[in-house]
Amino acid sequence: MYEIPWSAPVSLTMLDGRCRKVIGPLDAMKCLQSEWPVRGGAYYSYAMRTCEAALKRRKSPSEARAAFICASREAFLTILAGQGREEGNDGYRRPLE
């Protein structure tokens, strides 16, 4: 699979204090699978499914970005300033799937 870059990356502070910049849905899936502090929760699963769907072009990259931001909030990760909005989207989505 090839990365589909988001129009703006999402920069997070992980629980161990490291900064992590996530540039698109493929990078987000790698982060969720190998670096995520909490692998349960509705938004974690929703973000995984939405990122995979974006890579298969069934969902938009911005939908995957919003889902990833929601999963970040669910995991109590700090989203660095200015990262929560893209094109008027506040990042909050209800998991429907």
Backbone hydrogen bonds in HBPLUS format (Angstrom, degrees):
<---DONOR---> <-ACCEPTOR-->    atom                        ^
c    i                          cat <-CA-CA->   ^        H-A-AA   ^      H-
h    n   atom  resd res      DA  || num        DHA   H-A  angle D-A-AA Bond
n    s   type  num  typ     dist DA aas  dist angle  dist       angle   num
A0006-TRP N   A0023-ILE O   2.81 MM  17  5.91 168.2  1.82 154.9 156.0     1
A0010-VAL N   A0022-VAL O   2.88 MM  12  5.15 161.2  1.92 151.3 154.5     2
A0022-VAL N   A0010-VAL O   2.77 MM  12  5.15 168.8  1.78 149.1 152.7     3
A0080-LEU N   A0011-SER O   2.91 MM  69  5.61 164.8  1.93 152.5 157.1     4
A0012-LEU N   A0020-ARG O   2.78 MM   8  5.17 167.2  1.80 150.6 154.0     5
A0020-ARG N   A0012-LEU O   2.81 MM   8  5.17 158.5  1.85 148.9 153.9     6
A0013-THR N   A0078-THR O   2.81 MM  65  5.11 147.3  1.91 146.3 155.1     7
A0014-MET N   A0018-ARG O   2.74 MM   4  5.33 158.9  1.79 167.9 168.6     8
A0017-GLY N   A0014-MET O   2.88 MM   3  5.33 160.7  1.92 119.8 123.4     9
A0028-ALA N   A0024-GLY O   2.85 MM   4  6.03 152.6  1.92 151.8 161.1    10
A0029-MET N   A0025-PRO O   2.95 MM   4  6.14 154.0  2.02 143.4 149.0    11
A0030-LYS N   A0026-LEU O   3.08 MM   4  6.39 158.3  2.13 147.8 153.4    12
A0031-CYS N   A0027-ASP O   2.92 MM   4  6.16 158.0  1.97 149.2 155.5    13
A0032-LEU N   A0028-ALA O   2.82 MM   4  6.04 163.7  1.84 153.3 157.8    14
A0033-GLN N   A0029-MET O   2.89 MM   4  6.00 154.9  1.95 147.2 154.0    15
A0034-SER N   A0030-LYS O   2.94 MM   4  5.98 154.5  2.01 148.7 154.8    16
A0035-GLU N   A0031-CYS O   2.85 MM   4  5.05 153.3  1.92 137.8 143.8    17
A0045-SER N   A0041-GLY O   3.30 MM   4  6.57 171.7  2.31 153.7 154.6    18
A0046-TYR N   A0042-ALA O   2.95 MM   4  6.09 158.4  1.99 146.2 153.3    19
A0047-ALA N   A0043-TYR O   2.79 MM   4  5.82 158.3  1.84 144.2 149.6    20
A0048-MET N   A0044-TYR O   3.04 MM   4  6.31 160.0  2.08 150.6 155.8    21
A0049-ARG N   A0045-SER O   3.01 MM   4  6.26 168.4  2.02 153.4 156.1    22
A0050-THR N   A0046-TYR O   2.85 MM   4  5.97 160.7  1.89 150.6 156.7    23
A0051-CYS N   A0047-ALA O   2.87 MM   4  5.90 161.3  1.90 149.8 154.6    24
A0052-GLU N   A0048-MET O   3.06 MM   4  6.20 161.8  2.09 146.9 152.2    25
A0053-ALA N   A0049-ARG O   2.91 MM   4  6.11 156.2  1.96 144.8 151.9    26
A0054-ALA N   A0050-THR O   2.88 MM   4  6.08 148.1  1.98 143.0 151.8    27
A0055-LEU N   A0051-CYS O   3.02 MM   4  6.31 153.5  2.09 147.5 154.0    28
A0056-LYS N   A0052-GLU O   3.09 MM   4  6.40 136.4  2.29 139.9 151.8    29
A0056-LYS N   A0053-ALA O   3.18 MM   3  5.01 127.2  2.47  90.1 104.0    30
A0058-ARG N   A0053-ALA O   2.73 MM   5  4.98 164.1  1.75 155.4 151.2    31
A0057-ARG N   A0054-ALA O   2.98 MM   3  4.72 156.0  2.04  99.7 105.7    32
A0063-GLU N   A0060-SER O   3.09 MM   3  5.26 127.3  2.38 100.3 113.5    33
A0064-ALA N   A0060-SER O   3.21 MM   4  6.61 154.5  2.27 148.9 155.7    34
A0065-ARG N   A0061-PRO O   2.88 MM   4  6.17 152.2  1.96 147.8 156.0    35
A0066-ALA N   A0062-SER O   2.98 MM   4  6.16 160.9  2.02 144.1 148.6    36
A0067-ALA N   A0063-GLU O   3.00 MM   4  6.21 157.8  2.05 146.0 152.0    37
A0068-PHE N   A0064-ALA O   2.92 MM   4  6.10 153.7  1.99 146.2 153.6    38
A0069-ILE N   A0065-ARG O   2.94 MM   4  6.22 154.1  2.01 150.2 157.1    39
A0070-CYS N   A0066-ALA O   3.02 MM   4  6.31 155.3  2.08 145.7 152.3    40
A0071-ALA N   A0067-ALA O   2.97 MM   4  6.26 154.9  2.04 146.8 153.5    41
A0072-SER N   A0068-PHE O   2.92 MM   4  6.17 146.5  2.04 143.0 152.7    42
A0073-ARG N   A0069-ILE O   2.99 MM   4  6.33 154.7  2.05 149.5 155.4    43
A0074-GLU N   A0070-CYS O   2.90 MM   4  6.15 157.3  1.95 148.1 155.0    44
A0075-ALA N   A0071-ALA O   3.00 MM   4  6.19 142.5  2.15 141.2 150.1    45
A0077-LEU N   A0072-SER O   2.99 MM   5  5.33 171.4  1.99 159.5 156.7    46
A0076-PHE N   A0073-ARG O   3.01 MM   3  4.97 160.3  2.05 106.0 110.8    47
A0083-GLN N   A0080-LEU O   3.17 MM   3  5.95 139.6  2.34 147.8 152.1    48
A0086-GLU N   A0089-ASN O   3.28 MM   3  5.28 146.5  2.40 131.1 140.7    49
A0089-ASN N   A0086-GLU O   2.98 MM   3  5.28 160.7  2.02 114.3 120.6    50
